[in-house]
Every structure is written in structure tokens, then in C-alpha cells.
Amino acid sequence: MAAAALSPSAPAPAVVPASAPAGTAGPGWRAQAAMLPDGRRMHLHHGPIDLVVEAFGPEPEIRAALAQAEARFASVLDALVAELPRLRAPLPHAAPPALSGPVAGRMLAACLPHAERFVTPMAAVAGAVADEVLAAMTAGRSLTRAYANNGGDAAIWLAPGAAMRVALGAPDGVTGGRAEIRAGDAARGVATSGWRGRSHSLGIADAVTVLARTAAAADVAATLIANAVDLPGHPAIRRGPARAEAPDSDLGDRLVTLGVGPLTPDEAEAALDAGLSVAEDMRARGLVEAAALTLAGRTRIAGAPRLAGPREERPKP
């Protein structure tokens, strides 16, 4: 999963959140908070979760907002670990699981509209954590802008008239795109997924970046669109069981992409078209605001014109 840099701040470290094993304990698993060297951004770390948060506004309000973010973050991981078995289970078409924690609830709410596909609530975990911490950070505060960046899955808060530029992460060899989110826009979340990231993918997209109303919604949508960018059975694509790569993976024995060999232009276009169809369907249903899909130097854009994808490589004559 590629990191998103939110201007005017510098990029955050690209760390993909994941689930902690139940029963894990010790000093390394206590939530930690530290200001980064620029003196503006706070790094929140707990086990495998890394967030960078930043607020803009009067200095006393910024300090209070960061303190609120730190306080809320302290219990996020423990609550998720307590519900891991249910969070790792595929969603049924009916009778969704009963989840008690607020972050787990955000994950479930983001994934339920996609229950017709294979999906577990874990598909929205990074975005849901970002949403939850941002909500706590901004509650009762007088700010102009704020964000919580969870390894590239970012939740954004904007006061009326404010805007934030988002530098979109991209795979090796591809120039990253950009997006601007304004206060009047519906989008408040951005997420990126693809087979090159540390999160496993069923598809072959180099990167799929999504803007949605929440970071959790963007997270699950990016995952599912990236899964759909695919060429099933293609000999240049190397796959293996998810469980062999990560024994506790919620994907079980499903085949995840481990490598993608050379593709012809027509093959890359066909795979992107498959993903674009899913992205456009989600957009028509109001589940995403925009999406940028990249594969082999080619790009497809669905939605808002302010979402610009990586520069496309033109075939050489």
C-alpha cells in the first residue's frame, strides 16, 4: 500500500497496519506517541499500527487536538485484537456479525455494501483506524484542517473554505498523481491498494487510489478494485496461497499475486478495463467519489477530474 503525502506537510512513513496476534504483550506493544522532527506532526505507534497526525489552526487548539488523538489511540489496538476472529471472517449476505468496538463498527459499515463480493472487515481496518483517531482529534476543537495518515490510508477534516492537496502514492517507476480535496467535496478519505504493497492483493494492479466519504470506505474500495484489475490464468502472473505468505491472513488459501511478468499493451488495457468497470459501479452506487488505477505505466481514472493519475507512458513507435 503506497503512502499518501498530504500537503503542506511532508510525506508520512509508509507502514501498513495489520492485526496483532491475540495475547501479545510486553513493552513493545504499548501505545507510543512522539512528535516528528518538523515539530508539527505526531507519530502514533502501537505494535503494527503507525499513524501520522497533524492539525492546523491556533496553537492551543492544535496542542489539544494532538492530545485527544493520543488519548484515543491508546486503546484502539487492544479493542481490535479482542474482535479479531469476527473481523477476519468473510461477510455473509445476511446477518452480519455483532461487533462491539467503534473501530470494528466502522470497518463493518464500510464493508457491508460490498458483501456480494468476498470481503472481510479487515479490508477496511487501516482506514477505519484513521477515521476513528481523526474524529477524536477534531472533536470540540477549532481547527482549519486536520488529517490522520495510516500508512497511506488517510482521513481528512476540513473547515468551511479549506482544502488539502494529496500526493498519491505510486509503484516503482511510475510518477505519482495528485488530488485536491475541498471543503465542499464529499470525499474525506483516501486509500491506495495494489499487489506491490505489503498488503496482499488478488489482482495485478500496481496501484489503485480511491477517494471516498471516509477513509474506511476508500480502504475497502481500493482493495476490491485492485483485486478486479486482473488477468485470470495468465502465465506471466505468479500466485500463491495467502496463508503461505502470512499464516493469519484473512484471505486464507485464496491465491494472492506474488509477481507480474511482462504484459502486452492490450493485456494491460484489458486488466485495467476490468477494474475500471468495478470502480464505475461503485461510483454509480455512491460508494466512491473517484479512483485512479495504474498498471504497467497505464492509467484509468473514474470520477472527479481533480484526481489526476500518474503520467501515462505512451507506446514507443
N, C-alpha and C positions, 0 to 999 in steps of 0.2 A: 504494500500500500504506500503510495507516494505522499510525501508531506506537502502541505499547503502553506505558503507563506502569506501572511495577512499584512498588507501594507497599512501604515508606515513602519510596522515592526519588522525585524529581521526574521528569517525562517526559523521555525522550531525544529528540534531534532526529530527525525523520522523513526518513531518507535511504535510498533503495532501492539495495541493492548491485547491481552489474551486472558484466559481463565487461569486462576491459581488452583493448584491441587488442594482438595479438601484436607483440612488438618494441618496445612503448612503453618509453621510458627517460627518465631525467632526474631531477632532484631532486624534482620534484613526485610522482614515483612511488615514492619511498622510504617505507617504513612509518614512521609517526609515532605517538607516544603522548604524551598530556598529561592532567594532572588537570583536571577541570572546576572552576569556581569554588566549588562546595559542598565541595570537598576530599575527597569520598567516592568519586565516580565517575571512572573513567578513560575518556577518548575515544581510541580506536584508529582511525587513518585510513591508508588506503593506496589511492591512486587513487580509484576509485569506491566503495570499501567504507568504511563508517563503522560502528563498533561503540561502544556504551557498556557498560562492565562495572562491576560492583560486587560486593563481598564483605562479609559480616558475620561478626564473631567477634572474637577477641583481636587487638589492633592488629598485633603481629608477624606473625600468620598472614595478616591482610589484606594487609600490605605484600608478603609472599612470594607470595601468590596473584596480586596485580596484576603483579608482576614476571614470573611464569610466563605470564600471559596475554600480556603484551607480547612476551616471547621467542617464544612460539608463533606469534603473529600475523605476525611479521616475514616469514615465508616463505609465507604462505597464498596470496596473490595470484599470485606467480610460479608456484607449483605448478599453480594453476588455469589460468593462461594457457597453460602447456605442454600441457594436455589439452583446450583449447577445441574443436577440431574434433569430437572424440568426444562432448564434453559437450553440444554443440549438436545432435547427431543424434538423431532420434526413436528411441525404444527399440523394438527388434524383439520379436516374441512369443517368440523363442528366440535363443540365442547372444548374450547381452548383451555390450557392448563391454568390452574389457580396460582397466581404469583402474588406475593405479599409486598416485596420491596418496590420502592418508587422507580429505581433504575430498571429493574426487571419489568415493571409495568410499561415503561417507555419502550423497551425492546419488543414486548409483545404487541403493543399498539402499532408500532411501525411495521411489524412483520405480518400481522393478520390480513391486511389487504392483498397479500401475495400468497395466501395459503393454498391457492390452486397449484402452486409450484412446490418443489421440495425446498423447504426453508426451515431453519430453526431460529429461535430468538437470538442466538449468538451472532447471527448475521448483522445485528444492529447494536452490538454491545459497545463498540468504540464510540459511535455517535451518541448513544443514549447516555453514556457517562459524561460526554462533553455537554449535552443538553442539561443534565442534572446539575453539574457544577456551575454552569453559566447561570442557570435560574437562581441558584443560591447566591452567587456572586452579585447579581444585579438587584436582588430583592430589596426594596426600600431605599435604593441608592439614587443619587442624582448624577448620572453619567451621560456622556455623549456617545460613546461606543465601548464595546467590550467583546471579548471572544475567549473561548476555551478550545484549544487545539490539541486533540488527542491523536497524535501520530499522523496528522493529515486529515482526520475527520474532525471538522471544526463547527462549533456552534457560535453564532454571531448575534449580538444585540446592538440595535441602532436606535438612537433618539430621533425624533422627527427632524428631517432635513439632513441627517448624517448619511454617510456612505462608507463603504470599505472595499478596497481592492484586494482580490485574492489571486495570488500567483499559483497556478495549478501545477501540481507535481507531474512529472513525466518520466517515462522509462529512459534507459540509456540510449543516447544517440538521437533523441527527439527534443526539439525546443519546446519548453513548456508554454502553455497558453495562459490566459488571464481572464478574469471576470470581475465585474464591479457589481456589488450588491448595494442597492439604495434603500433608504428607509421605506419608500413606497412599494418596494418589491415584496412579493410573498416569501421569497427564499430567505431562510435564516440558517441553513445548514449546507455544508459542502463535504463530500467524501469521494475518495478515489479507491478503485479496486483493479486488480489485474493479476495475471499469473506470475509476473516478475516480482511482486511484493512478497512479504513474509507470510501473508495470509494465503492459504491455498485457494485456487480457483479451478472450476470445472471447465473454463473456457480458455481461449488463447489471446484475449485482448492484452496488449501491452499496458494500457491504462484506460479506465473508464471513470470520468469525473462527473459527478451529479450535483446539481443544486436542487434543494427541496426545502419544504417548510421547516423541517427540523433536521438536525444532524443525524438522528437515528433513522429518519425516513431516507435521507440521502445515502446512508451507510448500506442499508439493505438493498436499495435500488441499484446502487453501483455494483454490489456483489452479484445480483441477479442478471443485470445487463451484461456484465463481464462474463458470466457463465454462458450467456447466449451467443457471444462472439465466438464461434466455433466452427470447426470442420470435422464432424464426427468420422472416425475411421481413417483419417488422413495419415499416411505413413511417415510424414515428417514430424508428427506430433508425438512426443514421448509422454506417457502417462503411467501413474501408479496409484495403488490404493492410498487414500488419505491416512488411514490408520498406520500404514507402514512408515509414513513420514512423521506423524505425530500420534502416538498411541491414544491420546484422549480427544482426538479430533471429533467434532460433532458431525463430520461428513462420513464417518465410519469407513466402509470399504468402497465408497464411491471413488472413481478414478479421477485424480487431480492432475493438472498439467505440470510436468516436470521440465519440459523443454520443447521449443518450437523451432524446427529447421526452416530452410528457405521455402518461401511460398511464392507462387506466381502472382502477378498483379490481379488477375481475375479471381484467384483463390482468396486473396486478402480482401478484395471487394465483397465477395460472397459472404465471408465471415462477418465483416462489418455490417453488411445489409441485414444479416440475421439479428445482430444485436440492436441495430437501429430500429427494427420492427418492434422489439420489446420495449425500447425506450419510448418510442412514439405512442405505444399503447399505454404505458404508464403515464405519459404526459396527458393523453386524452382523458384518463381517469382521474387526473388531478393529483397524482402521487409524486410527480417530479415537476420541476419548473424548466429544467434544461439538462442536457447531458452532452459530453464530448467523448467520443470513442476513438481510440487510436490503435493501429496495428500496422507494423511494418512500414512506418513513415506515412501512413494514410490516416485520414481523419473523417469522421462523420459527426455532425452537430445536429442535435434535436433541441428545438426551443429557442430561448431568448438570444437575440443577436449579440448581446453583451457578453455572452460566453464564447470566447474565441479559443479554438483548439490549437494544438501545435502546428507549426508550419509544415504543410504537406510537401513531401518530396515528389517532384514531377519525374515521371519516367524519362530516362535519357534516350534520345533518338539513336 
